Amino acid sequence: MLDPDLRATLREFREYLALSYEAKHRIAQRVGITVVTLNSFLSGKRVPQPGTMSKIRAFLRAEAR
C-alpha cells in the first residue's frame, strides 16, 4: 500500500501532466528523471524513491508559484 502523501503527490503530478501543454519528455527532463521512469511511475509499475519524490515535490512547488 502506498503512503497517502506519496499517493497525493503522484495524483497531483498526474493532474499537472494532464493539464500541461508541455511534452512529457520535457517535464521529465526538468524534474531530473527519464521519460521511461516517468511513465513507470504513472503506470504504477514503479514507486519513486525518496530522492525522486523530493524532486517531484520541488518541481510541483516551483510550478505552483
C-alpha positions in Angstrom: 0.0 0.0 0.0 1.3 3.4 -0.9 1.9 6.1 1.6 -1.0 8.7 1.5 1.5 11.5 0.9 3.1 9.7 -1.9 -0.3 8.9 -3.4 -1.3 12.5 -3.2 1.9 13.8 -4.8 1.6 11.3 -7.7 -2.0 12.3 -8.2 -1.0 16.0 -8.3 1.8 15.2 -10.7 -0.6 13.3 -13.0 -3.0 16.2 -12.9 -0.2 18.6 -13.8 0.8 16.4 -16.7 -2.8 16.2 -18.0 -3.3 20.0 -17.9 0.2 20.9 -19.3 0.8 21.6 -22.9 4.5 20.7 -22.3 5.7 17.4 -23.7 6.3 14.6 -21.1 9.9 14.3 -22.0 10.5 18.0 -21.3 8.8 17.7 -17.9 10.8 14.6 -17.1 13.9 16.4 -18.0 13.0 19.4 -15.8 12.3 17.1 -12.9 15.6 15.2 -13.4 14.3 11.8 -14.5 13.9 9.9 -17.7 10.6 9.7 -19.6 10.8 5.9 -19.1 11.0 6.4 -15.4 8.2 9.0 -15.5 5.9 6.5 -17.4 6.7 3.7 -15.0 5.6 5.9 -12.1 2.4 6.9 -13.8 1.5 3.4 -14.8 2.2 2.1 -11.2 5.0 -0.2 -12.3 7.5 1.5 -10.0 7.3 3.6 -6.9 9.6 6.7 -6.7 12.5 6.5 -4.3 12.6 9.3 -1.6 15.1 11.4 -3.6 13.0 11.2 -6.7 9.9 12.1 -4.7 11.7 15.2 -3.4 12.5 16.2 -7.0 8.8 15.8 -8.0 7.6 17.8 -5.0 10.1 20.6 -5.6 9.0 20.7 -9.3 5.4 20.9 -8.3 6.1 23.7 -5.7 8.0 25.7 -8.3 5.2 25.3 -10.9 2.6 26.4 -8.3 4.3 29.8 -8.0 
